[in-house]
Amino acid sequence: MSDPISDLITSLHNASRRLFEKVDVPSSRLKVAIVRILKAEGFIANYKVMEDARKHPFIRVYLKYAQNKQQVLQGGRRISRPGLRVFEPYSAFSRRGEAGAIKIVSTSKGLLTDRQAYQAKVGGEVLCEVK
């Protein structure tokens, strides 16, 4: 049984390491919300939700690179897994977080970054960390 969030993070990281311009991943509402946060935080250039010929939705993610083709998306890791859920109160999040890294948290107010969750004073399930 595969984990769709882990698959998304791995696909983006592997495509970024290979210097691909874009990568297609299967779509879900949760994945679209994660990709939206990654765009807002500057880890990817853009994304589009599309359908193939058989009406299967997918997300086309356009990757972002710094000067000299250095990857902006350095990596990521799944924190809360299907077999081991990780919940944290808002006080566990810092105002700044680790330099260049964000945690994506599923809260009662939707998906937020760790900084946004701290400002909104809501805790939740820590889905993943992206650097």
N, C-alpha and C positions, 0 to 999 in steps of 0.2 A: 504494500500500500504506500503510495507516494504522498508527499506533503506538497501541496500546490504553492505555498508561499516560499518554501525552500527551493523548489524548482524554479520559480521566478527569479529569486536572488542569484541562484547559480547560473541561470541562462544569461542574465544581464552581466554578471561578472566575467563569465567565459567569453562572451561576445566582445566585451570591452578589452579583455586581454589580447584577443585576436585582432583588435582594431577594426571591427566591423562598423559600418555606418549605421546599420539598423538591425533589429532582431525582432522576430515575431514570437509571441507567447500566447497560449490559450487564455481567453478572457473570462473573468468573473467580476462581480461587483467589488469584492475585496481587493483583487489584484489591480483594478482600475483605481481604487482609492489609494493604494500603496504607490502606484506609478505617479499619481497626481501629486502626492507628497514629495516624491523624488524629484519631480520637475520643479516644484515650488522651492525646494531646498538647493537646486542647482546641480544635482547629480546627473540628470539627463537633459538633452536638448529639447525634446518634444515627444509626444505620443499621439496615436490615433486609434480609436476603436473601429475595427473593420470586420467584414464578413467575407468568407471564401465562397467558392461556387456552390458548396453544399449547405450554405447558410450557417456555418459554424463561426461564432464570433471569435476574434483574436485581437490582441493589442500589438500594434507596430510601434516599437520604442526606438526613437532616434537617439543614439548615444552621443555623449559630449566628451570632447577631449581638450586638454590645455595645450599650450604651445609645445612644439616638438613632439606632437602625438602622444603626450602623456595622458594616461587614463584618469578621468575625474573620479569615476566609481572604482575605488581601490579594492573593495570587497564587502562582504556582508556575512552575517551569520544569523541563524534562526535561534531565538532565545526560548520562547514558549513553543513547545512541540506538542503534537497530539497526545503523546504518552506522558508528558510532564508539563503541565501548565504553570506559567510563572506570572503571578500577580504582584504588583507593587503599589503602595500608596503614593500620593503625589509628593510627599516629603522625601521619597527616595530619589526623585529626579532633581538634578541640580539646575540652576539657572542657565548655565552655559553648556554643561555636558562635556564630553571629551572633545578635544580640538578636532574639527573636521568630521566628527561622527554624530549620527543621530540615532535615536531609538524610536521606533514606530510603535505607538501604544493604542490598543483598542479600548476606548472609554465609553461611557454612557453618552458622550457628546460626539461620538464618531471616532474615526482614526485621527490621532494627533501625534505630533512629535513630542519628545520628552520635555522640551522647553515649553511648548504650548500647553501640555498637561500640567506642568508646574504652575504656569501663570493662571490657568483656569481652575487650579486646585482640585483636580480630579485624578484619581488613580485608575489603574486598569491592567489589562493583560499586555505584557510586553511581547510583541510579536517578533520583532527582529531589530538588528542593529546594522546600519550601513555606514561605511566609511569611504 
